[in-house]
Each structure stands twice: as C-alpha cells, then as structure tokens.
Amino acid sequence: MRIATWNVNSLTARLPRVEEWLALRQPDVLCLQETKQADPKFPVDALEAAGYSSVHHGEGRWNGVAILSRVGVEHVAIGFGTPEDDLGARLISATCGGVRVMSCYVPNGRSLDSEHYVAKLAWLSQLRTTLAGRPSDELVVAAGDFNVAPNDTDVWDLAALEGMTHVSGPERAAIGEILDIGFSDVFCRFHPDGKVFSWWDYRDGSFHKGHGMRIDLALTSQALTPMVTDAFVDRDARKGVKPSDHAPVVIDIDLE
C-alpha cells in the first residue's frame, strides 16, 4: 500500500496538479491539508473520476483536510470531538484498506509569544491523547503538515530560525511525546542523515537554494512501522507552474 500526504495550499488552485500526481504516483491513499474549501465545494466527482473515494472536512477560506482512497473509506471521524476542534478544520480520520489514516494539519503557531503557539501545543497534546487511545495492535498512520521540524537536520540552517516556531523545544518535545507512546517518525529510518525537506518558502528563491524544512510527517504506530518499506519526498511536485509550497511525502507499506 502506498500512503502519501500533501499540503496543497488551496485545492481550488491545485486540483489539476493533484489529478496529475495521482495518475503519476498512484497512491492508494492521499491525505490532503490546507484545501481551503468548504465541504460543498470539494471536488468529489472529479476525484471519483480519477478513481478515488474521498472525505473532506473544511470550512472555506482556511485550513481544510481530506482523505482520498482507492482501497475504501470506512469509519470516518471528524476532529477530536473536544474544545480543541475550535481551531478549525484540521483533522479527519478514516479506515482505508485496513489502516487507520489520520490527515492532520497542525496549527502554525505564528510566534513563540502568541496565543496561537499555546493553541498549537494544546492541539499536539490532544493528538497524542487520541493516538494513545487507539488499540496497541492497530495499524495507524497520522500523516500531514505538522508545522514542526523534529530534528536539527530537518532544516537548512538552524541558526536562521533561532527564536522562531517550528523548531522550538516545546514543539519538538510534543512530537517526542507522540513517539514515546510507540509511534515512529518512520521517514528518518530511510534518510538518517536528514537534509531532505518537504517545504520551501515561495520567497527569495528558497526552493532552488535548498532552503527548506521537513515539516510534513507520517507517524506510524508500533504495529505498522515494521511494515514500511520506503519513504520519500516527491520533490518534483514542487516544481513547475503554480506549485504548492509543500511537496508530497510518501510511504510504502507491505501489508503482507
């Protein structure tokens, strides 16, 4: 099974690129973030024509998450069912081909002295609680834009980001707390030296300079982790006309 995650930074603007990518890479499941669409606008018919069932949680101009699947979509859940859901359309879950898939869009946090940063840490804490409540033998992947670079090697220049969100100690500790309950940042197994990024700012030629961060993660449960056979960033999807500022992150799984 191939599972991917991609912050598309507006599905309205990026739908042709998503359709092209689905045909090229043929993931079994694709998690989307930042669709920036309300549910009635979500292109269910176009995705169905591409061979994918889909579920979406969106409110309009901001946020928005979805799961596309060609291996079934069952037991759909929206958000956490807690007050943290007030941060917007940031979480949708479904069972696809026997794997519990969660498409996550973690709040940005804005700045370390912002109330949005406090909310970001609370959201990550709630995600940990939710994951800890899943059965220990369940195949689970929480994939999406986490807006955290977990390791120093996940940024082009740590000094350039000193005092900013995405690399702060509490944010990294929040990811660490998810790993402590048995989940794995499985990408690191295949790229132990780091410096493989999934996001590049649109400004200052960041993509061409290699000034990026790895903030799009696929966290796999203890039962699923040994089944992962590959993980990569499809950097080519960041090229061309009107790209998202993120590239898809892909993991391949041997469920046999």
Beta strands, then each sheet from edge to edge (+ up, - down):
strand 1: 2-7
strand 2: 29-33
strand 3: 53-57
strand 4: 65-69
strand 5: 74-78
strand 6: 91-96
strand 7: 99-105
strand 8: 140-145
strand 9: 184-185
strand 10: 199-200
strand 11: 212-213
strand 12: 216-220
strand 13: 228-233
strand 14: 249-253
sheet 1: 3+ 4- 2+ 1+ 14- 13+
sheet 2: 5+ 6- 7+ 8+ 12- 9+
sheet 3: 10+ 11-
end
